[in-house]
Amino acid sequence: MTLTNQTDFEKLPLLNNKYYAEPSVFTVENLLREARRQKHLGQGKVPAICILDPDGDLVDYLKTNGLAQRRQSWACYHTQLETFLHTNVEFGIIGRVVGAPFAVLVAEELFASGCQLLISLTSAGQISPLGQPPYLVLIDKALRDEGTSYHYLPPSDYSYLNPKWKTALTAGWKEQGQPLQVGASWTTDAPFRETEEAISFCRKEGILTVEMEAAALYALSSAKDLDIICFAYVTNQMGQNEGDFEKGQHQGSTSGLELIARIAEVFLLNQQTELK
């Protein structure tokens, strides 16, 4: 099929036959029900705050240091959930959840299992230089250059972080000692198709980073009113320089733990405020 106008683009399977207000026949609850049956598992819940760690470095650090414990009741067919205590808060964490479809599948399962806040901490490539990597970016919007988000929200250029989280996290951040940039990311399904032309377009858009999950996670957040926060840990300049992909002390695990402690503090404070 040759695409010549907007009507032709609307015929693309990715954008066609999407009924956003209609419920899905196949549900995450039913999937987990059958997984529990097959694995002889109880109903178990996950911690209120969970983390997606696509690189797996934080999971490895926790396990190597004896800080993580396997949650045996986690019924997902594809992943293992580890739990750990940090600053007297219990967290759940799943490693190596790479790419938009996988991230959203696992996110849906986590929220169906008791998660109240999901944090994605993914490594990312540098689009607009803000300094020498590594550094941290709070993604406030993500360019939808992947497929998963279009199953949750109608077509648009970006999906967005809930403004309440942007306000809550940036207020007084300089006092925390860990620099934080805030801006847009490009979410791609094809990291080895990051052409010079695509990168140039993103720079003109003011986009800071490129990663593989945020647009879909924010679409899920908006569509189902779920609390999801995506961070990009900018670690590389797309392999253009030798020595790329370094994340700092313990492969970024130390700074990652500092980050989630700050978010947990804000989350718990918000919960207390809502209860009053």
N, C-alpha and C positions, 0 to 999 in steps of 0.2 A: 504493500500500500504506500503510495506517495502522498506525503503530507504537504498540502499547499495552503491551507487556511485554518482558522480557528475551529471551524466545524469538523475538519478532519482530525485535529488534535483531540477533540472531544470524543472521538471514536476509539482512542487508545484504550486497550483493556485496563490499564492501570487507573484510568480516570472514569471508566464507564461502569454502569450498574453498581454504583455505590449508594446505599440507602442508609444515610447516617443516623436517622432517628429510629431505625428498626433494630431489634435485638438480634444477637447472633444465635443460631441454632446450636452450634458447638460452643460450650461455655467452659471457662476455666474451672469452675466449681465441679462440673461433671468429670473433667479430666482428672482433677485431684482426687475425687471420690474413687475413681477406678484405680488410680495409682496406689491409693491407700489399701484398697481391697487386695490388689495383686501382691503388694509388698508386706501385707499384714501389719499396717501401721495404724496408730491411733490418730485422733483428730489434731494433734499438736499445733501450737501457734508459733509464729516467728517473733523476734523482738520488734518493738514499735519502730525502731530506726534501723534500716538495712542499707547496705552499700553494695553497689556493683563495681567490681574491680577488674576491668577488662584485661589489663596487663597481668594480673595475678601476683604482682610484687608484694602488695600489702598482705594478701592471704599467705604467701610464702613466708614473709617475715614473722607473722603471728604464729604460724605453725612451727617454724624453726625455733622460735623462742618459747615454745610451750604455752602460748597465750590463748590459743584458739581451741575450741572444742566442737566436734561434729554434732550437729543437731539431727539425731537419728530419726525424728518424726517428719523431717522434710520430705515431701512426697514427689518432688519433681523428678521426671524421668531422666533429665539431662545434666543435672548439676548436683553439687554437694554444698550444703549451707553450713558454714562455720559460725560460731558465736564467740564473743569475747567481751570482757569488761574493760572499760577505759573511762577514767574520771567518774567511777561509780555508776556508769551507765552501761547497760547491755546492748550490744550491737549484733546484728547479723551481717554476714558478708559472703558474697559469692564471687569467685574469681573466674576470669577468662570468658566472660560473657561479651563476646565481640560482635559488633554489627547490630543494625537497627532491628531486624526481625527477632533475633535471639534475645536482645535486651528487653524488648517489649513483651515477649512470651514470658520471660522470667519475672519481669515487673508485675504482670498481671497475676502470676501465681503468688508472688510475695504479698500483694495487697489482699488477695483472696484468703491468705493465711494469717492475717493480722498485722501486716506492716502498715504503719501510718505515715511514714516519711521515708522516701527512697532517695539516696544520694548516689549519683554516678560520678566517679573520679577516673577519667580516662586520659591517657596520654594523647597528645595532639601535635600536629605539625604547625609551624609558624607560617602565617600568611602575611599579616602586616607586622613588621618587626617592632616590638616594644622593649627590646633589650636582648641580652644573651640568655638563651634557655639554660636551665629550666626556670619557668615562672608559672604562676597560677592565674587562670582566667575563670571568672564566674560567667557562664554563658547566659546572656539575657534574651537572646533570640537565636534561632538556628535555621539556616537556609535549607529548604526541603529538597535536597538533591538525592533522595533515596525513595524507596517505594512504600515503606510501612506506614508512614504518617498519613498517606492518602486513603487508607482504610479507616481512619479515625476522624479526619477533618476534611472538609472540602478543599479544593486546590487554592493555594495562596503561596506567596514567596517564602514566608517564615512561619515557624511556630515559636511560642514564647514562654519564658519563665513567668510564673504567677507573680505579678508586681509586688504582692505582699512579702514574698521572699527576698526579692531584690532590695526592698526597703529595709527589711529586718537584718539582712546580712551585711549590707554596706554601712549601716549606721555604726559609727565608732570603730570601724575595722582597723584603722591605723594604730589603734591602741593595742592590737593583738600581736604585733611584731612580725607578722607574716604578710608581705605585700600581696595585694589582690588587684588584678585588673578586671574590668567588667566590659563585656562587649559581645559581638556576634561571632558565631561559628558557622562553618560550612560543613554540613553532614553529608557524606558521600557513601555510596555503596561500593565504590570501586577505587580503592586507594592507589592502585597502579595506573589510573587514568586521570591523574591530576596534571593536566597539561598546562603549559605556560599560558595559553589563552584563558583557561578556566581560572587559574590563579590570578591573572591580571584582572579579570572581571571581579573576582572576590575582593581584591585590594581596592578597586574603585568603589565597591560597595561599603568599604570600611570594615570588612570582616577580618577578624584577628587570627582565627585558628581553623584547622580542618580536622575533623574526627568522624566517627561512624555511628553514633547513637543518639545524640541530643535531639535532633528534629523529631524523631519518632517518639522519644520519651516525653517530650513536651506536648506533642499531639495527644498522646494517651492521657497526660495530666489534664489538658484542657477538656477533652471529650468526656472524661469520667470524673472530673473534679478531684483529682488525686494530687497529693503533695510530692513533687519530684523536683530535685535540684541537680543540675548538671554542671560539673566543673571540668575544664580542660587543663591538664598539666602539660604545658608546652615544653616539649623535650627535644624537638628536632627541627631542622630546616629541610626536611624531606630527604635526608641522606645526602645532601649536597656537600657536606663537609665531613671529613674524617673525624671521628670522636662524637658524632651525633648520637642522640637517644640516651644521653646520660640524665638521670633524674635526681642526683644529689645523694645525700646520706641515706644508706640502706635502700637505695633505689626509690627514694621519695617516700618511704614508709614513715619516717619521723614527721615530716611535714604533713603527710596525710592524716596521721593521728591527731596532730594539732588542729587540723581543719575540721575533722568530724567532731572533736570536742567542742569547738566553737559553735558548730551548727546545732549540736545537741543542747547546748546551753540556751540558744535562741528558741529551739523547739519546746523545751521544757518550760521556759519563761512564758511563751505564748499559750501553752496549755494551762498554766496557772492563771493567766489573765482571763482566758475564756471561761474558767470555772467560777470566777468572782462575779 
